[in-house]
Amino acid sequence: MSTIDIRVPELDMGDTTVSLSAWLVKVGAEVLPGERILELTAGEAVIQISSPVSGLIAKRCVAENDDVRLGDLLAVISTQ
């Protein structure tokens, strides 16, 4: 079994700090590639983050409404 880290992506808006506004899946949930797993907020913009792989949400590393920076670890997906 391997894991995939989900990190705060580089954003074109120039913001270095964004807020994790909503988790769309729970720990242990099965996800598919392209499935939305969380939302980030930068100012008025909402950025949806999707799973890049099939797997299970093994860990959520940030709570809703927490501020995060570029490259911060948001979640870990366990793959088979």
C-alpha positions in Angstrom: 0.0 0.0 0.0 1.3 3.5 -0.8 0.1 7.0 0.1 -0.4 10.2 -1.8 0.0 13.6 0.0 -2.5 16.3 -0.9 -0.9 19.7 -0.4 -1.9 23.3 -0.9 -1.3 24.0 -4.6 0.3 27.1 -6.1 -2.4 29.5 -6.8 -2.5 32.1 -9.6 -4.0 34.7 -7.2 -0.7 35.5 -5.5 -2.1 34.6 -2.1 0.4 32.7 0.1 -2.2 32.0 2.8 -5.6 30.5 2.2 -8.3 29.0 4.4 -9.6 25.4 4.3 -13.3 26.2 4.2 -14.9 22.8 3.9 -14.1 19.1 3.9 -16.3 17.3 1.4 -15.3 13.7 2.5 -14.7 12.0 5.8 -11.7 10.0 6.9 -12.1 6.4 5.6 -14.2 7.5 2.6 -13.4 6.0 -0.7 -12.5 8.6 -3.4 -12.0 8.4 -7.2 -9.8 10.4 -9.4 -11.3 13.9 -10.0 -13.7 13.6 -7.0 -13.8 16.8 -5.0 -12.4 16.3 -1.5 -12.1 19.8 0.0 -12.5 23.5 -0.7 -10.0 26.3 0.0 -10.9 30.0 0.2 -8.6 32.8 -0.9 -10.4 36.1 -0.5 -13.7 35.8 -2.3 -12.5 32.9 -4.5 -13.3 29.2 -3.7 -10.8 26.6 -4.9 -12.0 23.0 -5.1 -9.3 20.4 -4.6 -9.9 17.0 -6.2 -8.4 13.6 -5.6 -5.7 12.7 -8.1 -6.1 8.9 -7.5 -8.4 6.2 -6.3 -8.1 5.3 -2.7 -9.2 6.0 0.9 -8.9 9.2 2.8 -6.4 8.0 5.5 -5.9 11.3 7.3 -7.1 14.9 7.4 -4.2 17.1 8.5 -6.0 20.4 8.8 -9.3 21.4 10.4 -12.0 23.4 8.7 -11.4 27.2 8.9 -7.7 26.8 9.5 -5.3 29.0 7.5 -2.8 27.1 5.4 0.2 28.1 3.2 1.5 27.0 -0.1 2.8 23.4 0.1 1.2 22.6 3.5 -0.1 19.0 3.9 -3.9 18.9 3.8 -4.7 15.1 3.6 -3.2 11.7 2.9 -4.8 9.2 0.5 -4.0 5.6 0.9 -3.9 3.6 -2.4 -3.7 -0.1 -3.1 
